[in-house]
Amino acid sequence: MESEKKEIPEINFIEFVMMLTMTGLYQLGKAPHPETGQFCRDLNQAKQTINLLTILEEKTKNNLTKEEEETLMSGLTSLRLAYAEEVKKEN
């Protein structure tokens, strides 16, 4: 059974932000889930993901490389715009 365990690769900040951004896109129904291929939409979960990225933005301010900051801002902007678009559809 030991040989069946897979090593978990290390993750850096940019990969972490990209993972959260993709999760937000799945939650907004903007991308298919990688395991199921299905589109689902859960605005509450998407808002939680956006809030999590916002916390990261606040807590890492002035402590990121230019590339890390650009990745974080790009992800947040994309999710915020997509979220606003989805909320607008409901009204």
Contacts in CASP RR format, 6 or more apart in sequence:
PFRMAT RR
TARGET T0000
AUTHOR 0000-0000-0000
METHOD contacts of the structure
MODEL  1
MESEKKEIPEINFIEFVMMLTMTGLYQLGKAPHPETGQFCRDLNQAKQTI
NLLTILEEKTKNNLTKEEEETLMSGLTSLRLAYAEEVKKEN
11 19 0 8 1.000
13 64 0 8 1.000
13 68 0 8 1.000
14 67 0 8 1.000
14 68 0 8 1.000
14 71 0 8 1.000
17 53 0 8 1.000
17 56 0 8 1.000
17 68 0 8 1.000
17 71 0 8 1.000
17 72 0 8 1.000
17 75 0 8 1.000
18 71 0 8 1.000
20 49 0 8 1.000
20 52 0 8 1.000
20 53 0 8 1.000
21 53 0 8 1.000
21 75 0 8 1.000
21 78 0 8 1.000
21 79 0 8 1.000
22 31 0 8 1.000
23 49 0 8 1.000
24 30 0 8 1.000
24 45 0 8 1.000
24 46 0 8 1.000
24 49 0 8 1.000
24 50 0 8 1.000
24 79 0 8 1.000
25 31 0 8 1.000
25 78 0 8 1.000
25 79 0 8 1.000
25 82 0 8 1.000
26 32 0 8 1.000
26 33 0 8 1.000
26 40 0 8 1.000
27 40 0 8 1.000
27 41 0 8 1.000
27 42 0 8 1.000
27 43 0 8 1.000
27 45 0 8 1.000
27 46 0 8 1.000
27 49 0 8 1.000
28 41 0 8 1.000
28 43 0 8 1.000
28 46 0 8 1.000
28 79 0 8 1.000
28 82 0 8 1.000
28 83 0 8 1.000
28 86 0 8 1.000
29 39 0 8 1.000
29 40 0 8 1.000
29 41 0 8 1.000
29 86 0 8 1.000
30 82 0 8 1.000
31 39 0 8 1.000
32 38 0 8 1.000
32 39 0 8 1.000
33 39 0 8 1.000
33 40 0 8 1.000
41 86 0 8 1.000
43 83 0 8 1.000
43 86 0 8 1.000
43 87 0 8 1.000
43 90 0 8 1.000
46 79 0 8 1.000
46 83 0 8 1.000
46 86 0 8 1.000
47 83 0 8 1.000
49 79 0 8 1.000
50 76 0 8 1.000
50 79 0 8 1.000
50 80 0 8 1.000
50 83 0 8 1.000
53 72 0 8 1.000
53 75 0 8 1.000
53 76 0 8 1.000
53 79 0 8 1.000
54 76 0 8 1.000
56 72 0 8 1.000
57 72 0 8 1.000
57 73 0 8 1.000
57 76 0 8 1.000
60 68 0 8 1.000
60 72 0 8 1.000
64 72 0 8 1.000
END
